[in-house]
């Protein structure tokens, strides 16, 4: 497996990764009424989110990475510009792995690549909303431990941060994602 920067020709494959990775989260539940199923999005919101982020000033092409196996894109992660007051920081997400490649270390490899790249660029911190069981293995802690809270109070329980080498304790306050995160 190779982790490399996203290339312009990867967009459709990245859409397919997130469609595969997140489709089950948005599928109609057994017993849902047809009108409920009809209101579900054709694509998971993560597909549109990546597209919208690419067109936003927060997009950082050097921090959008794909996992490739045998010339096939099987995973994707991106980091975008975010802020905590006057401090520029990064937001992670979405991260996705095609369902036929989950459980084989692709997600972990993407996480390690993203963390290493951000640290090498002297970024101080990465924030994300995500599983309290998965992300701590990569050094993420609840943001409130460091005095960092999301600007949407409902997100506090799953908001986590990962300080990097350039992190300084004065970086505290409200975490703000790029605008496309609020347009989902």
C-alpha positions in Angstrom: 0.0 0.0 0.0 1.1 3.5 -0.8 -0.1 6.7 0.8 0.3 9.7 -1.5 -1.1 13.1 -2.1 -4.4 13.3 -3.9 -4.1 14.0 -7.6 -6.7 15.8 -9.8 -7.6 12.5 -11.5 -8.5 10.9 -8.1 -11.7 12.9 -7.4 -14.1 10.2 -8.7 -12.3 7.4 -6.8 -12.3 9.5 -3.6 -16.1 10.0 -4.0 -16.4 6.2 -4.4 -14.3 5.7 -1.2 -16.6 7.9 0.9 -19.7 6.5 -0.8 -18.6 3.0 0.2 -17.3 3.9 3.7 -20.4 5.9 4.8 -23.3 4.5 2.8 -24.3 2.1 5.6 -24.6 5.0 8.1 -27.3 6.6 5.9 -29.1 3.5 4.5 -32.8 3.1 5.4 -33.4 1.1 8.5 -35.3 -2.1 8.2 -39.0 -1.2 8.5 -38.6 2.4 7.4 -41.5 3.8 5.5 -40.9 4.4 1.8 -41.3 8.2 2.3 -38.5 8.1 4.9 -36.2 6.2 2.6 -37.0 8.7 -0.2 -35.7 11.6 2.0 -32.3 10.0 2.5 -29.5 11.6 0.5 -28.4 9.8 -2.7 -24.8 10.1 -1.5 -23.6 10.3 2.1 -22.8 13.9 3.0 -19.1 13.1 3.2 -19.0 12.9 -0.6 -20.3 16.4 -1.0 -18.2 17.7 1.9 -14.9 16.8 0.2 -16.1 18.4 -3.0 -17.1 21.6 -1.2 -13.8 21.7 0.8 -11.8 21.5 -2.5 -13.5 24.7 -3.5 -12.9 26.5 -0.2 -10.0 28.6 1.0 -9.5 26.1 3.9 -8.4 23.4 1.4 -4.8 22.3 1.7 -3.9 20.1 -1.3 -0.7 18.9 0.4 -2.8 17.4 3.2 -5.4 15.5 1.2 -4.1 11.9 0.9 -5.1 8.7 -0.6 -4.2 5.1 0.1 -3.5 3.2 -3.1 -3.2 -0.6 -3.5 -2.4 -1.9 -7.0 -3.2 1.5 -8.6 -6.6 1.4 -6.9 -7.6 4.2 -4.5 -9.0 2.4 -1.4 -8.9 5.2 1.2 -8.8 8.9 1.7 -8.2 11.5 4.4 -8.0 15.3 4.3 -6.9 18.0 6.7 -8.2 21.5 6.2 -7.6 24.8 7.8 -9.5 25.6 11.0 -9.1 28.0 13.7 -9.1 28.5 17.5 -9.5 32.3 17.9 -6.4 33.8 16.3 -4.6 30.5 16.0 -4.6 28.6 12.7 -5.0 24.8 13.3 -6.2 21.9 11.3 -9.5 19.9 11.1 -9.4 16.2 10.2 -12.1 14.7 8.1 -13.5 13.1 6.5 -11.5 9.9 6.6 -12.8 6.9 4.8 -11.8 3.4 3.6 -13.7 1.4 1.1 -15.7 -1.3 2.8 -13.8 -4.1 1.0 -10.5 -2.8 2.5 -11.6 -2.0 6.1 -10.0 -3.8 8.9 -6.7 -4.2 7.1 -4.8 -1.2 8.5 -5.6 1.3 5.7 -7.3 3.8 8.1 -4.4 3.6 10.5 -1.9 4.2 7.7 -3.9 7.2 6.5 -4.0 8.6 10.1 -0.3 8.2 10.7 0.5 9.8 7.3 -1.8 12.7 8.0 -0.4 13.3 11.5 3.2 13.0 10.3 2.6 15.4 7.4 0.9 18.0 9.7 3.6 17.7 12.2 6.3 18.2 9.5 4.5 21.4 8.4 4.7 22.7 12.0 1.0 22.7 12.5 0.2 22.9 16.2 -3.0 20.9 16.5 -5.6 18.8 14.8 -9.3 18.7 15.8 -12.0 16.2 14.8 -15.4 14.9 15.6 -15.3 11.2 15.9 -15.4 7.9 17.7 -14.2 8.0 21.3 -13.1 4.3 20.8 -11.0 4.8 17.6 -9.2 8.1 17.7 -7.5 8.0 21.1 -5.1 5.3 19.8 -3.6 8.1 17.6 -3.2 10.5 20.6 -6.5 12.3 20.3 -8.0 13.5 23.6 -11.2 15.3 24.5 -10.8 18.9 23.5 -12.1 20.1 26.9 -9.0 18.7 28.5 -6.9 21.3 26.7 -9.5 24.1 27.0 -10.6 23.7 23.4 -14.3 23.4 22.6 -16.2 23.2 19.4 -18.3 26.2 18.4 -21.3 23.9 18.2 -22.1 22.8 21.8 -23.8 19.6 20.5 -20.5 18.4 19.2 -18.6 18.6 22.6 -19.0 14.9 23.6 -17.2 13.6 20.5 -14.9 16.6 19.8 -11.2 15.6 20.2 -7.9 17.2 19.5 -4.3 16.0 18.8 -1.6 18.3 19.9 1.5 18.2 17.6 5.1 19.3 18.2 4.4 22.9 17.6 1.5 23.0 20.0 1.6 25.7 22.8 -0.7 25.7 25.9 -2.0 29.2 25.0 -4.0 27.7 22.2 -7.4 27.5 23.9 -10.9 28.5 23.1 -13.5 27.8 20.5 -12.6 25.6 17.5 -14.1 26.7 14.2 -14.2 24.4 11.2 -14.2 25.6 7.6 -17.6 26.7 6.4 -18.5 23.6 4.4 -18.7 21.6 7.6 -21.6 23.7 8.7 -23.5 23.4 5.4 -24.1 19.6 5.6 
